[in-house]
Amino acid sequence: MQKSTHPGPLDPSSWADWPYFLAAYRTGSLSRAARHLGVEQSTVSRRVARLEELLGQELFLRGPGGLVPTEAAREVAPQIERGESALLDALSAASDQERTVQGRVRVSCPESVATLFVVPALPRLRVAHPLLQVELHTSHALVDLTRREADLALRGVEPQEPDLICKRVARFSMGVFAHRSWLDCQEPAPWIGISGPFEGYVEGAWDRALHDESVVRCDSYLARHAAALSGVGRTVLPRPWGLRHPDLVELPVGPDAPPPPVRTVYLTVHRALRRVPRIAAAWDFLAQVMSELDE
């Protein structure tokens, strides 16, 4: 490809190609960029190649390990990201012209939070705002609110991005819970342990401090909640999770046990969306629901 140190002005039609460049730049792979954008890999390759031809510069070096950004790509990427952010702000400003609470709101939250707390409270929201549509994305992955992967998020960590605002909506401790039928047993209930990503969280460390051997290990709050409720044994749960069902009882952990860990939940939104009526209504609803868990 012939290099040009002074390319001419960009054709406005190339503006539609830059999201493909950003996806490739951020993921380091044509295939991953294609999956992220929901298109064929050949489409990403063709769009990036078109930008390279227009600029007269290679943007990536292609190899078996994926894409390696060139100096030109590293120089242009921050400017394109600023343009992306400005475009999102402009779209949000247009959304701010809404006057009624209607339309879709995408909420990202852990599955256990959605199942045990948000979904049961949705009838209240429907009564207050019948034209509002809620789309729940249940995952522990941190969605990128600056790129509008969701409108609102309930997170266990406080966001650091300058364009995001957040509110602490709940703070609660962990406890050990089992089905109440174990209260009549002379033998201690078997242990239901923590596995997967939660092993690296504060409750995972507490789980290991309380017990070494497990009859069952689960990487899901909901699975451990269900296992305890079915009588399998005792397990670590957030206290609002365990106290929610009358058949679960909180058990003592012993005087030598370390103090139970505390978790905090933050409600997060992009600053440009905070005053949009449909977002504001969902924000108030989620803040109220989660405040009921606050200890």
N, C-alpha and C positions, 0 to 999 in steps of 0.2 A: 504493500500500500504506500502510495506516495505521501510524504509528510508535508504539511504546510504549517509554517510557524505563524501565519497571519490569516486564518480562515475568514471568509466573508461573513456577513450577518446571517444568523440562523434563519432558515425557512420556518415560519410559524407552524407549518405542518409537522415539524420535528418535535414540537412540544409534547405530543402524545407519546413519543418514544422514551422520554426521560424516566417515567415510572419503571420501565423495563431495565434501564440502566441502574436505577436505585435498588431494585430488587436483586439484581445480579451482584451489585457492589456489597449489599448488606448480607447476602447469604453465601457469597463466594462460590456459587455453583449455578449453572444454567438450569439444571433439573430442579433444584430447590426453589429457584426464582420462579420457574414455571408453575410449580405446585402452589407457591404462595399467591400467585396472580390468577391461578385457575385457567392457564392456557397451555398450549403445547410448547415443549422445549424449543422446537424449531422457530416458534414465533419470537421468543426471547432472543434467540441467536440472531435472527434476521433484523430485529429492531435495534439491537446493539451494534450490529455490523453497519446498519444504515447511519447511525450516529457517528461511528468511526469514519465512515466515508465522507460525511458532511464536514466533520471537524478536521479531517486529514490527520488524525492522530489515533493510535491504538489506545483503547481504554483498558483492555485486559490482555494479559498473557495467558494463553490456554495451555493447560498441561494435565497430566493424569491426576494430580491432586486437586484440580478445580481451577478457579479463576484467580489470577493474581493481578490486582489493580496496578496500572502503570502510574507514573508520576502525574500524567495528565488527568487520570481518573481521580487520584487523591486530591488534586487541586480543584477540580470542578465539583466534586461530590458535596462539600459543605455549602457551596452556592446553590446547588440544586435543592438541597434539603431546606435551605432558607426559603427558597421559592415555594417548595411544597408546604411549608408551615404557613406562609403568607396566603396561599390558596385556601388552605383549610380554615384559616381565620376569616377569609372573605366568605366562604360558604357558610361558616357559623354565623357571621353577621347577617347574612341573608336569612338564615333560619330564625334569627332573633326577631324577625318581623312577624313571627307567628303571634296570634292573639288568643287562640284557644288551645286548650290542652287536648291535643289529638295527634295521631301518628304513632310511629314505632320508636321505642326506646330499647337499646341493646344494653343488657346488664351482664357483666362478667362477675362470677362469684364461685366459690367452691361448691361442689355438688351437695355436700352435707348442709351447708347454709341454705342453699336453694330448697332442698327437699324438706328440711325440718322447720324452717322459719319463713322464708320468703314466699314459697308457693302457698302454704296454708293461710297466709295473710292477704293473698291477692284479691279475694272477694271484696275486701275493704277498699282496695284501690279501684276495682271495677265499679263499685257503687259511686265513689267520688268522681271518677273520670271514665265514663263508659266508652269514650272514643280513643282511649289510650291503648296501645298495643305493646306488650312487653315481650321481648325476646331474650331468653336466658341462655348464657354461655357458661356451662358448668365445668370449670377446670381450675387447677391450682396454678396454671401457667399465668404469668403476668402479661396481659394484653397491652399493646402499645396504644394508649389513648391519644397520643399526639398524632398518630396516623389513622385515627378513627377506626381502630379494630373493634372498639366498643364505645358506648357513650358514657357509661358509668361502671365503676368497678369497686367491689368490696375486697380489700386486700389485708393481709396480715403484716405488711411492712409499709412504713411511711414513704410515699414517693418523694424523690429528690429532683425530678424534672421541674424546671422553672415555670413551664406552661401549665402545670397541673396544680389544682388546689384540692385540699383534702380536709376531712373532719373526722376526729376520733369518735366513733359511734358506739363502741363497746369495749369493755375490758373485763376479762374473766379468768379464773384460775382453773387448773385441772383437778380432777378427782378420780378415785377408783370406784367403779360401779359394777354391780352384779344383779342378777334377778333376785327378787326378795325370797325365793324359795331356798336360797343358800343360807339364809339366816337360821334355819332350823337344822342345818347340818353341822356335825361336829368337826368334819374335815374341812380345811380351807378350800375354797373354789379354785379350780385350775386357772392358770394365767393365760389370757389372750394378749399376745404381744403385738408390738408395732413393727412393721417392715416397710421397705420402700423409701420414698423420699422423706417420710416423717421421721426416719431414724436420725436424720441430721437436724431435726428441729428440737426445740426445748423439751417437748413431751417425749421424744425418743430417748433423750438422756435420762429423763425421770423414769421412764419405763425400764431402762437397763439398771438403774439404781435400785428399783423396787424388786425386780425379779430377773433371774437368769434364764430359766427354762419356761417354754411356752408349749401349750398343747395346740394352739392355733396362732398364726401371725397374719396380720392383715395390713395392707397399705391404704386402707380407706377408713375414715371415720364411720361412714354408714355401715360398713361390713362389721366393724368392731361393735358398734351400737347394736346391730342385729344379732351378733353372736352372743353378747351379754344378755339381750332380751330373751333369746331362745333358751337360756340356761346353760350355755357352754361353760361359762366361768366368769372371771372378773377381768376388768381391763381399764386402761386409762382413757378417760373421755373429758372433754371440756364440761365443766359443771352444768352449764345450761343445756347441753345435749343430754346428760344423764338424768337431770332433774325433770326433764320434759315428760318422761313416761312414768306413770304411777307404779309400774311393776319393777322399776329399777331403783335400787337403794345404794346410797353412798357408804362405802366401807372405810374403816380407819386404816391408816397406813403404818402405824407404829411410831414410837417416839424417836427412833434412830433414823427414820427416813428423811431425806432432804426436803425442804419446803416445796410445795407444788409450784410448778411454773405458771406464769401468767401470760396470756396472749391478748393482743390488742387488735382491733379491727378498724380499718380506715375506709371511709367512703371517699372516692376520688373521681374527679371530673376534669376535663379540659376547661381552662378558664373562659374560653370563648363560648362554651355551651352552658355555663352555669345558669344564666338568666333566661334561656329558651324555655317557654312555658312547659312543654312536655318533659324536658329534662328536670326542671325545677320541681314539678309534681312528683316525678319518680325519686328524685333526691330526698324530698321531704318524707315520702313513704318509706324508703329504705332506712333513713336515719331513725325514724320512729320504730320500725320493726327491730332494728339492731339494738336500739337503746333499751329495749325490754330484756336484753341479755346482760346488760351491764350490772356488775356486782358492786 
